[in-house]
Amino acid sequence: MNGSPTQTTRANDAGARSQFAQLTFAAIVVVVPLLASTGSLQYLPHTVLASIVFMIASAMVEVKGMKAILAESPGEFRLAVSAGRKLPKSAD
């Protein structure tokens, strides 16, 4: 599948198996808020939106895999953890 990693994870969790599911999900995400709740969404703080993305992204981390990396090679574990910290920051 294609799309953002968090969107792909949610689609996989729902049992999606094609890119058509991504298009459907994207259409729902765009159309429903535009038709139903645009006025109320303008008051939703950016931190709340960021926390939703963070919750989805944190579900993508495999704790067992990270523990296995730590046991095998502490240096690679530090590299894996630091890679998450080096993500580009937005220019808000």
Biopython code that builds the backbone (N, CA, C, O; Angstrom):
import numpy as np
from Bio.PDB.StructureBuilder import StructureBuilder

atoms = [
    (1, "MET", "N", (0.833, -1.181, 0.000)),
    (1, "MET", "CA", (0.000, 0.000, 0.000)),
    (1, "MET", "C", (0.868, 1.231, 0.000)),
    (1, "MET", "O", (2.080, 1.155, 0.201)),
    (2, "ASN", "N", (0.243, 2.357, -0.225)),
    (2, "ASN", "CA", (0.959, 3.614, -0.269)),
    (2, "ASN", "C", (0.234, 4.598, 0.627)),
    (2, "ASN", "O", (-0.889, 4.333, 1.056)),
    (3, "GLY", "N", (0.844, 5.703, 0.909)),
    (3, "GLY", "CA", (0.230, 6.698, 1.765)),
    (3, "GLY", "C", (1.078, 6.934, 2.987)),
    (3, "GLY", "O", (2.194, 6.424, 3.087)),
    (4, "SER", "N", (0.563, 7.695, 3.906)),
    (4, "SER", "CA", (1.337, 7.960, 5.115)),
    (4, "SER", "C", (1.436, 6.693, 5.946)),
    (4, "SER", "O", (0.531, 5.859, 5.908)),
    (5, "PRO", "N", (2.518, 6.533, 6.697)),
    (5, "PRO", "CA", (2.669, 5.314, 7.510)),
    (5, "PRO", "C", (1.537, 5.104, 8.503)),
    (5, "PRO", "O", (1.094, 3.974, 8.707)),
    (6, "THR", "N", (1.065, 6.182, 9.123)),
    (6, "THR", "CA", (-0.019, 6.025, 10.096)),
    (6, "THR", "C", (-1.310, 5.611, 9.415)),
    (6, "THR", "O", (-2.069, 4.803, 9.951)),
    (7, "GLN", "N", (-1.561, 6.157, 8.242)),
    (7, "GLN", "CA", (-2.772, 5.798, 7.499)),
    (7, "GLN", "C", (-2.694, 4.348, 7.043)),
    (7, "GLN", "O", (-3.687, 3.623, 7.101)),
    (8, "THR", "N", (-1.526, 3.925, 6.591)),
    (8, "THR", "CA", (-1.341, 2.551, 6.153)),
    (8, "THR", "C", (-1.532, 1.588, 7.316)),
    (8, "THR", "O", (-2.136, 0.529, 7.152)),
    (9, "THR", "N", (-1.022, 1.949, 8.489)),
    (9, "THR", "CA", (-1.185, 1.099, 9.671)),
    (9, "THR", "C", (-2.655, 0.934, 10.027)),
    (9, "THR", "O", (-3.109, -0.176, 10.304)),
    (10, "ARG", "N", (-3.398, 2.032, 10.020)),
    (10, "ARG", "CA", (-4.829, 1.949, 10.339)),
    (10, "ARG", "C", (-5.551, 1.094, 9.302)),
    (10, "ARG", "O", (-6.425, 0.302, 9.652)),
    (11, "ALA", "N", (-5.194, 1.247, 8.039)),
    (11, "ALA", "CA", (-5.837, 0.458, 6.981)),
    (11, "ALA", "C", (-5.506, -1.022, 7.149)),
    (11, "ALA", "O", (-6.386, -1.870, 7.000)),
    (12, "ASN", "N", (-4.253, -1.340, 7.458)),
    (12, "ASN", "CA", (-3.883, -2.743, 7.685)),
    (12, "ASN", "C", (-4.617, -3.330, 8.875)),
    (12, "ASN", "O", (-5.066, -4.476, 8.829)),
    (13, "ASP", "N", (-4.742, -2.544, 9.949)),
    (13, "ASP", "CA", (-5.471, -3.010, 11.134)),
    (13, "ASP", "C", (-6.934, -3.299, 10.817)),
    (13, "ASP", "O", (-7.551, -4.174, 11.424)),
    (14, "ALA", "N", (-7.483, -2.550, 9.855)),
    (14, "ALA", "CA", (-8.879, -2.741, 9.471)),
    (14, "ALA", "C", (-9.052, -3.864, 8.452)),
    (14, "ALA", "O", (-10.178, -4.215, 8.100)),
    (15, "GLY", "N", (-7.928, -4.437, 7.969)),
    (15, "GLY", "CA", (-8.008, -5.552, 7.042)),
    (15, "GLY", "C", (-7.914, -5.162, 5.576)),
    (15, "GLY", "O", (-8.232, -5.971, 4.705)),
    (16, "ALA", "N", (-7.484, -3.940, 5.285)),
    (16, "ALA", "CA", (-7.364, -3.495, 3.896)),
    (16, "ALA", "C", (-6.240, -4.240, 3.188)),
    (16, "ALA", "O", (-5.227, -4.584, 3.798)),
    (17, "ARG", "N", (-6.430, -4.487, 1.889)),
    (17, "ARG", "CA", (-5.428, -5.225, 1.126)),
    (17, "ARG", "C", (-5.076, -4.585, -0.209)),
    (17, "ARG", "O", (-4.340, -5.183, -0.994)),
    (18, "SER", "N", (-5.578, -3.392, -0.490)),
    (18, "SER", "CA", (-5.282, -2.770, -1.778)),
    (18, "SER", "C", (-5.164, -1.260, -1.617)),
    (18, "SER", "O", (-5.491, -0.704, -0.568)),
    (19, "GLN", "N", (-4.688, -0.605, -2.678)),
    (19, "GLN", "CA", (-4.589, 0.847, -2.654)),
    (19, "GLN", "C", (-5.952, 1.507, -2.782)),
    (19, "GLN", "O", (-6.110, 2.678, -2.439)),
    (20, "PHE", "N", (-6.924, 0.775, -3.267)),
    (20, "PHE", "CA", (-8.279, 1.319, -3.321)),
    (20, "PHE", "C", (-8.769, 1.654, -1.918)),
    (20, "PHE", "O", (-9.485, 2.635, -1.722)),
    (21, "ALA", "N", (-8.381, 0.834, -0.944)),
    (21, "ALA", "CA", (-8.749, 1.105, 0.451)),
    (21, "ALA", "C", (-8.147, 2.428, 0.906)),
    (21, "ALA", "O", (-8.785, 3.180, 1.642)),
    (22, "GLN", "N", (-6.910, 2.719, 0.468)),
    (22, "GLN", "CA", (-6.269, 3.989, 0.819)),
    (22, "GLN", "C", (-7.048, 5.167, 0.220)),
    (22, "GLN", "O", (-7.260, 6.181, 0.884)),
    (23, "LEU", "N", (-7.463, 5.024, -1.023)),
    (23, "LEU", "CA", (-8.232, 6.094, -1.667)),
    (23, "LEU", "C", (-9.572, 6.312, -0.966)),
    (23, "LEU", "O", (-10.006, 7.447, -0.769)),
    (24, "THR", "N", (-10.209, 5.221, -0.597)),
    (24, "THR", "CA", (-11.484, 5.318, 0.113)),
    (24, "THR", "C", (-11.298, 5.996, 1.455)),
    (24, "THR", "O", (-12.065, 6.884, 1.827)),
    (25, "PHE", "N", (-10.263, 5.568, 2.186)),
    (25, "PHE", "CA", (-9.987, 6.147, 3.494)),
    (25, "PHE", "C", (-9.676, 7.642, 3.362)),
    (25, "PHE", "O", (-10.170, 8.450, 4.149)),
    (26, "ALA", "N", (-8.858, 8.008, 2.369)),
    (26, "ALA", "CA", (-8.513, 9.412, 2.159)),
    (26, "ALA", "C", (-9.753, 10.238, 1.831)),
    (26, "ALA", "O", (-9.909, 11.354, 2.325)),
    (27, "ALA", "N", (-10.632, 9.689, 1.000)),
    (27, "ALA", "CA", (-11.863, 10.407, 0.650)),
    (27, "ALA", "C", (-12.729, 10.631, 1.878)),
    (27, "ALA", "O", (-13.299, 11.707, 2.055)),
    (28, "ILE", "N", (-12.826, 9.625, 2.715)),
    (28, "ILE", "CA", (-13.624, 9.761, 3.941)),
    (28, "ILE", "C", (-13.008, 10.806, 4.860)),
    (28, "ILE", "O", (-13.717, 11.639, 5.423)),
    (29, "VAL", "N", (-11.692, 10.761, 5.011)),
    (29, "VAL", "CA", (-11.008, 11.702, 5.896)),
    (29, "VAL", "C", (-11.167, 13.136, 5.413)),
    (29, "VAL", "O", (-11.240, 14.053, 6.231)),
    (30, "VAL", "N", (-11.221, 13.346, 4.114)),
    (30, "VAL", "CA", (-11.345, 14.694, 3.568)),
    (30, "VAL", "C", (-12.801, 15.140, 3.521)),
    (30, "VAL", "O", (-13.121, 16.249, 3.948)),
    (31, "VAL", "N", (-13.675, 14.298, 3.011)),
    (31, "VAL", "CA", (-15.065, 14.694, 2.759)),
    (31, "VAL", "C", (-15.885, 14.821, 4.038)),
    (31, "VAL", "O", (-16.610, 15.802, 4.205)),
    (32, "VAL", "N", (-15.789, 13.866, 4.930)),
    (32, "VAL", "CA", (-16.634, 13.894, 6.131)),
    (32, "VAL", "C", (-16.391, 15.150, 6.971)),
    (32, "VAL", "O", (-17.359, 15.820, 7.330)),
    (33, "PRO", "N", (-15.146, 15.498, 7.299)),
    (33, "PRO", "CA", (-14.961, 16.735, 8.066)),
    (33, "PRO", "C", (-15.417, 17.985, 7.319)),
    (33, "PRO", "O", (-15.953, 18.911, 7.926)),
    (34, "LEU", "N", (-15.204, 18.014, 5.998)),
    (34, "LEU", "CA", (-15.628, 19.187, 5.245)),
    (34, "LEU", "C", (-17.140, 19.363, 5.266)),
    (34, "LEU", "O", (-17.639, 20.486, 5.316)),
    (35, "LEU", "N", (-17.855, 18.265, 5.227)),
    (35, "LEU", "CA", (-19.315, 18.350, 5.202)),
    (35, "LEU", "C", (-19.928, 18.467, 6.594)),
    (35, "LEU", "O", (-20.956, 19.121, 6.770)),
    (36, "ALA", "N", (-19.302, 17.837, 7.575)),
    (36, "ALA", "CA", (-19.964, 17.710, 8.861)),
    (36, "ALA", "C", (-19.454, 18.653, 9.948)),
    (36, "ALA", "O", (-20.252, 19.232, 10.686)),
    (37, "SER", "N", (-18.153, 18.811, 10.054)),
    (37, "SER", "CA", (-17.679, 19.472, 11.274)),
    (37, "SER", "C", (-16.541, 20.456, 11.072)),
    (37, "SER", "O", (-15.677, 20.584, 11.939)),
    (38, "THR", "N", (-16.522, 21.140, 9.967)),
    (38, "THR", "CA", (-15.442, 22.084, 9.717)),
    (38, "THR", "C", (-15.398, 23.168, 10.784)),
    (38, "THR", "O", (-14.319, 23.548, 11.239)),
    (39, "GLY", "N", (-16.536, 23.655, 11.177)),
    (39, "GLY", "CA", (-16.585, 24.717, 12.182)),
    (39, "GLY", "C", (-16.015, 24.299, 13.517)),
    (39, "GLY", "O", (-15.294, 25.071, 14.149)),
    (40, "SER", "N", (-16.320, 23.104, 13.957)),
    (40, "SER", "CA", (-15.821, 22.667, 15.258)),
    (40, "SER", "C", (-14.353, 22.261, 15.222)),
    (40, "SER", "O", (-13.662, 22.354, 16.236)),
    (41, "LEU", "N", (-13.868, 21.810, 14.058)),
    (41, "LEU", "CA", (-12.468, 21.408, 13.954)),
    (41, "LEU", "C", (-11.506, 22.589, 14.031)),
    (41, "LEU", "O", (-10.339, 22.410, 14.380)),
    (42, "GLN", "N", (-11.973, 23.782, 13.716)),
    (42, "GLN", "CA", (-11.076, 24.925, 13.757)),
    (42, "GLN", "C", (-10.612, 25.239, 15.172)),
    (42, "GLN", "O", (-9.595, 25.909, 15.348)),
    (43, "TYR", "N", (-11.331, 24.773, 16.178)),
    (43, "TYR", "CA", (-10.959, 25.028, 17.558)),
    (43, "TYR", "C", (-10.114, 23.905, 18.166)),
    (43, "TYR", "O", (-9.656, 24.016, 19.303)),
    (44, "LEU", "N", (-9.913, 22.849, 17.422)),
    (44, "LEU", "CA", (-9.117, 21.731, 17.911)),
    (44, "LEU", "C", (-7.641, 22.112, 17.866)),
    (44, "LEU", "O", (-7.110, 22.396, 16.792)),
    (45, "PRO", "N", (-6.973, 22.123, 19.016)),
    (45, "PRO", "CA", (-5.567, 22.559, 19.028)),
    (45, "PRO", "C", (-4.665, 21.607, 18.239)),
    (45, "PRO", "O", (-4.953, 20.418, 18.099)),
    (46, "HIS", "N", (-3.585, 22.158, 17.738)),
    (46, "HIS", "CA", (-2.622, 21.360, 16.991)),
    (46, "HIS", "C", (-2.036, 20.253, 17.860)),
    (46, "HIS", "O", (-1.685, 19.189, 17.351)),
    (47, "THR", "N", (-1.928, 20.492, 19.165)),
    (47, "THR", "CA", (-1.367, 19.462, 20.046)),
    (47, "THR", "C", (-2.255, 18.228, 20.100)),
    (47, "THR", "O", (-1.758, 17.108, 20.213)),
    (48, "VAL", "N", (-3.563, 18.426, 20.019)),
    (48, "VAL", "CA", (-4.480, 17.285, 20.019)),
    (48, "VAL", "C", (-4.315, 16.490, 18.723)),
    (48, "VAL", "O", (-4.269, 15.260, 18.744)),
    (49, "LEU", "N", (-4.229, 17.185, 17.621)),
    (49, "LEU", "CA", (-4.022, 16.506, 16.347)),
    (49, "LEU", "C", (-2.683, 15.772, 16.336)),
    (49, "LEU", "O", (-2.589, 14.653, 15.833)),
    (50, "ALA", "N", (-1.655, 16.402, 16.889)),
    (50, "ALA", "CA", (-0.339, 15.763, 16.959)),
    (50, "ALA", "C", (-0.373, 14.537, 17.856)),
    (50, "ALA", "O", (0.283, 13.538, 17.561)),
    (51, "SER", "N", (-1.124, 14.597, 18.941)),
    (51, "SER", "CA", (-1.193, 13.442, 19.840)),
    (51, "SER", "C", (-1.899, 12.263, 19.174)),
    (51, "SER", "O", (-1.553, 11.112, 19.440)),
    (52, "ILE", "N", (-2.866, 12.527, 18.326)),
    (52, "ILE", "CA", (-3.535, 11.449, 17.598)),
    (52, "ILE", "C", (-2.540, 10.755, 16.674)),
    (52, "ILE", "O", (-2.483, 9.526, 16.626)),
    (53, "VAL", "N", (-1.760, 11.539, 15.945)),
    (53, "VAL", "CA", (-0.747, 10.961, 15.057)),
    (53, "VAL", "C", (0.298, 10.215, 15.874)),
    (53, "VAL", "O", (0.733, 9.135, 15.472)),
    (54, "PHE", "N", (0.710, 10.766, 17.010)),
    (54, "PHE", "CA", (1.703, 10.114, 17.862)),
    (54, "PHE", "C", (1.195, 8.772, 18.376)),
    (54, "PHE", "O", (1.943, 7.794, 18.397)),
    (55, "MET", "N", (-0.061, 8.714, 18.789)),
    (55, "MET", "CA", (-0.630, 7.457, 19.288)),
    (55, "MET", "C", (-0.615, 6.385, 18.200)),
    (55, "MET", "O", (-0.281, 5.231, 18.470)),
    (56, "ILE", "N", (-0.971, 6.757, 16.987)),
    (56, "ILE", "CA", (-0.967, 5.800, 15.885)),
    (56, "ILE", "C", (0.458, 5.371, 15.564)),
    (56, "ILE", "O", (0.724, 4.185, 15.365)),
    (57, "ALA", "N", (1.378, 6.338, 15.513)),
    (57, "ALA", "CA", (2.771, 6.015, 15.186)),
    (57, "ALA", "C", (3.420, 5.160, 16.270)),
    (57, "ALA", "O", (4.225, 4.282, 15.960)),
    (58, "SER", "N", (3.086, 5.403, 17.529)),
    (58, "SER", "CA", (3.685, 4.609, 18.607)),
    (58, "SER", "C", (3.234, 3.154, 18.538)),
    (58, "SER", "O", (3.948, 2.261, 18.993)),
    (59, "ALA", "N", (2.064, 2.913, 17.975)),
    (59, "ALA", "CA", (1.602, 1.532, 17.810)),
    (59, "ALA", "C", (2.401, 0.794, 16.744)),
    (59, "ALA", "O", (2.342, -0.433, 16.664)),
    (60, "MET", "N", (3.150, 1.534, 15.924)),
    (60, "MET", "CA", (3.940, 0.921, 14.872)),
    (60, "MET", "C", (5.287, 0.395, 15.388)),
    (60, "MET", "O", (5.951, -0.374, 14.693)),
    (61, "VAL", "N", (5.694, 0.798, 16.593)),
    (61, "VAL", "CA", (6.976, 0.355, 17.160)),
    (61, "VAL", "C", (6.799, -1.039, 17.747)),
    (61, "VAL", "O", (5.897, -1.279, 18.549)),
    (62, "GLU", "N", (7.662, -1.940, 17.343)),
    (62, "GLU", "CA", (7.621, -3.308, 17.858)),
    (62, "GLU", "C", (8.552, -3.405, 19.066)),
    (62, "GLU", "O", (9.775, -3.426, 18.920)),
    (63, "VAL", "N", (7.958, -3.464, 20.262)),
    (63, "VAL", "CA", (8.741, -3.488, 21.493)),
    (63, "VAL", "C", (9.604, -4.747, 21.559)),
    (63, "VAL", "O", (10.765, -4.676, 21.960)),
    (64, "LYS", "N", (9.058, -5.886, 21.176)),
    (64, "LYS", "CA", (9.836, -7.127, 21.191)),
    (64, "LYS", "C", (11.044, -7.024, 20.269)),
    (64, "LYS", "O", (12.134, -7.488, 20.605)),
    (65, "GLY", "N", (10.844, -6.417, 19.111)),
    (65, "GLY", "CA", (11.945, -6.234, 18.174)),
    (65, "GLY", "C", (13.017, -5.317, 18.726)),
    (65, "GLY", "O", (14.210, -5.566, 18.550)),
    (66, "MET", "N", (12.591, -4.254, 19.396)),
    (66, "MET", "CA", (13.555, -3.332, 20.003)),
    (66, "MET", "C", (14.331, -4.011, 21.128)),
    (66, "MET", "O", (15.530, -3.778, 21.283)),
    (67, "LYS", "N", (13.650, -4.854, 21.919)),
    (67, "LYS", "CA", (14.336, -5.596, 22.986)),
    (67, "LYS", "C", (15.353, -6.564, 22.392)),
    (67, "LYS", "O", (16.441, -6.740, 22.940)),
    (68, "ALA", "N", (15.002, -7.188, 21.278)),
    (68, "ALA", "CA", (15.924, -8.114, 20.617)),
    (68, "ALA", "C", (17.151, -7.372, 20.090)),
    (68, "ALA", "O", (18.270, -7.875, 20.180)),
    (69, "ILE", "N", (16.942, -6.188, 19.545)),
    (69, "ILE", "CA", (18.063, -5.381, 19.066)),
    (69, "ILE", "C", (18.961, -4.980, 20.238)),
    (69, "ILE", "O", (20.187, -5.021, 20.133)),
    (70, "LEU", "N", (18.341, -4.594, 21.351)),
    (70, "LEU", "CA", (19.112, -4.210, 22.532)),
    (70, "LEU", "C", (19.960, -5.370, 23.039)),
    (70, "LEU", "O", (21.123, -5.182, 23.395)),
    (71, "ALA", "N", (19.385, -6.559, 23.073)),
    (71, "ALA", "CA", (20.126, -7.727, 23.551)),
    (71, "ALA", "C", (21.262, -8.092, 22.596)),
    (71, "ALA", "O", (22.333, -8.506, 23.038)),
    (72, "GLU", "N", (21.037, -7.944, 21.318)),
    (72, "GLU", "CA", (22.039, -8.328, 20.317)),
    (72, "GLU", "C", (23.143, -7.285, 20.175)),
    (72, "GLU", "O", (24.327, -7.617, 20.126)),
    (73, "SER", "N", (22.734, -6.018, 20.109)),
    (73, "SER", "CA", (23.721, -4.967, 19.857)),
    (73, "SER", "C", (23.240, -3.641, 20.455)),
    (73, "SER", "O", (22.441, -2.934, 19.841)),
    (74, "PRO", "N", (23.731, -3.305, 21.661)),
    (74, "PRO", "CA", (23.307, -2.044, 22.292)),
    (74, "PRO", "C", (23.593, -0.811, 21.419)),
    (74, "PRO", "O", (22.845, 0.166, 21.466)),
    (75, "GLY", "N", (24.664, -0.854, 20.629)),
    (75, "GLY", "CA", (24.974, 0.272, 19.751)),
    (75, "GLY", "C", (23.913, 0.477, 18.691)),
    (75, "GLY", "O", (23.515, 1.609, 18.416)),
    (76, "GLU", "N", (23.455, -0.609, 18.096)),
    (76, "GLU", "CA", (22.392, -0.499, 17.092)),
    (76, "GLU", "C", (21.078, -0.060, 17.736)),
    (76, "GLU", "O", (20.286, 0.647, 17.112)),
    (77, "PHE", "N", (20.844, -0.477, 18.982)),
    (77, "PHE", "CA", (19.642, -0.038, 19.693)),
    (77, "PHE", "C", (19.670, 1.478, 19.871)),
    (77, "PHE", "O", (18.670, 2.151, 19.624)),
    (78, "ARG", "N", (20.813, 2.015, 20.298)),
    (78, "ARG", "CA", (20.931, 3.471, 20.465)),
    (78, "ARG", "C", (20.720, 4.175, 19.123)),
    (78, "ARG", "O", (20.096, 5.235, 19.066)),
    (79, "LEU", "N", (21.232, 3.594, 18.066)),
    (79, "LEU", "CA", (21.044, 4.161, 16.727)),
    (79, "LEU", "C", (19.564, 4.169, 16.341)),
    (79, "LEU", "O", (19.067, 5.156, 15.798)),
    (80, "ALA", "N", (18.860, 3.066, 16.621)),
    (80, "ALA", "CA", (17.429, 2.978, 16.291)),
    (80, "ALA", "C", (16.617, 3.998, 17.076)),
    (80, "ALA", "O", (15.704, 4.623, 16.538)),
    (81, "VAL", "N", (16.955, 4.162, 18.352)),
    (81, "VAL", "CA", (16.226, 5.130, 19.187)),
    (81, "VAL", "C", (16.541, 6.552, 18.735)),
    (81, "VAL", "O", (15.643, 7.390, 18.653)),
    (82, "SER", "N", (17.809, 6.826, 18.442)),
    (82, "SER", "CA", (18.175, 8.186, 18.037)),
    (82, "SER", "C", (17.600, 8.532, 16.664)),
    (82, "SER", "O", (17.370, 9.707, 16.379)),
    (83, "ALA", "N", (17.366, 7.546, 15.815)),
    (83, "ALA", "CA", (16.780, 7.814, 14.503)),
    (83, "ALA", "C", (15.394, 8.432, 14.652)),
    (83, "ALA", "O", (15.022, 9.307, 13.870)),
    (84, "GLY", "N", (14.639, 7.997, 15.627)),
    (84, "GLY", "CA", (13.312, 8.566, 15.880)),
    (84, "GLY", "C", (13.376, 9.985, 16.400)),
    (84, "GLY", "O", (12.455, 10.774, 16.191)),
    (85, "ARG", "N", (14.466, 10.310, 17.079)),
    (85, "ARG", "CA", (14.615, 11.655, 17.629)),
    (85, "ARG", "C", (15.104, 12.666, 16.596)),
    (85, "ARG", "O", (14.981, 13.873, 16.804)),
    (86, "LYS", "N", (15.652, 12.187, 15.496)),
    (86, "LYS", "CA", (16.240, 13.066, 14.486)),
    (86, "LYS", "C", (15.278, 13.417, 13.376)),
    (86, "LYS", "O", (15.706, 13.913, 12.333)),
    (87, "LEU", "N", (14.003, 13.180, 13.563)),
    (87, "LEU", "CA", (13.033, 13.508, 12.521)),
    (87, "LEU", "C", (12.980, 15.009, 12.323)),
    (87, "LEU", "O", (13.138, 15.758, 13.287)),
    (88, "PRO", "N", (12.763, 15.470, 11.099)),
    (88, "PRO", "CA", (12.705, 16.909, 10.846)),
    (88, "PRO", "C", (11.526, 17.548, 11.564)),
    (88, "PRO", "O", (10.451, 16.960, 11.684)),
    (89, "LYS", "N", (11.751, 18.747, 12.029)),
    (89, "LYS", "CA", (10.686, 19.489, 12.713)),
    (89, "LYS", "C", (9.995, 20.404, 11.721)),
    (89, "LYS", "O", (10.599, 20.882, 10.761)),
    (90, "SER", "N", (8.723, 20.635, 11.972)),
    (90, "SER", "CA", (7.969, 21.501, 11.062)),
    (90, "SER", "C", (8.390, 22.954, 11.257)),
    (90, "SER", "O", (8.911, 23.323, 12.310)),
    (91, "ALA", "N", (8.167, 23.754, 10.260)),
    (91, "ALA", "CA", (8.551, 25.172, 10.296)),
    (91, "ALA", "C", (7.360, 26.044, 10.659)),
    (91, "ALA", "O", (7.100, 27.052, 10.001)),
    (92, "ASP", "N", (6.636, 25.660, 11.704)),
    (92, "ASP", "CA", (5.453, 26.448, 12.113)),
    (92, "ASP", "C", (5.829, 27.738, 12.752)),
    (92, "ASP", "O", (4.955, 28.508, 13.149)),
]
sb = StructureBuilder()
sb.init_structure("model")
sb.init_model(0)
sb.init_chain("A")
sb.init_seg("    ")
for serial, (resi, resn, name, xyz) in enumerate(atoms, 1):
    if name == "N":
        sb.init_residue(resn, " ", resi, " ")
    sb.init_atom(name, np.array(xyz, "f"), 0.0, 1.0, " ", f" {name:<3s}", serial, name[0])
structure = sb.get_structure()
